Amino acid sequence: MKKIAETRITNSSLTTVPKAVKLFLNAEAGDVVGWYVDNDHRITIKKERQ
């Protein structure tokens, strides 16, 4: 697995989507992303279809 960015989580549980991730997902403001966890406790973020 290749790391392309990292962010911090704020006290309000917010984080910023890094530009590299946004470009990779071709995501724009208002798009929905899903957070998935597998059996090895790895998280995957995917742009959802609308």
C-alpha positions in Angstrom: 0.0 0.0 0.0 1.4 3.4 -1.0 1.0 6.4 1.3 0.1 9.6 -0.7 -0.7 12.0 2.1 -1.4 12.5 5.8 -3.6 14.8 7.8 -4.4 15.6 11.4 -7.8 15.2 13.1 -9.0 18.3 14.9 -10.5 18.4 18.4 -13.9 18.6 16.5 -13.0 15.3 14.7 -12.5 17.1 11.4 -9.8 16.5 8.9 -8.9 18.0 5.5 -8.9 15.9 2.3 -5.4 16.4 0.9 -5.1 17.7 -2.6 -3.4 14.5 -3.8 -6.3 12.4 -2.5 -8.8 14.8 -4.0 -7.1 14.7 -7.4 -6.7 10.9 -7.3 -10.5 10.5 -6.6 -11.4 13.3 -9.0 -13.5 14.6 -6.1 -15.0 18.1 -5.9 -16.9 20.1 -3.3 -20.2 18.4 -2.5 -19.1 14.9 -3.6 -19.7 12.1 -1.1 -16.9 9.7 0.0 -17.4 6.4 1.8 -15.2 5.1 4.6 -14.7 1.3 4.6 -12.9 -0.9 7.0 -11.7 -4.4 6.2 -11.0 -7.4 8.4 -7.4 -6.3 8.9 -8.6 -2.9 10.3 -7.5 -1.0 7.3 -9.5 2.0 6.2 -10.3 2.7 2.5 -11.9 5.9 1.3 -13.9 5.7 -2.0 -15.7 8.4 -3.9 -19.4 7.3 -4.0 -21.6 7.4 -7.1 -24.3 9.9 -7.0 
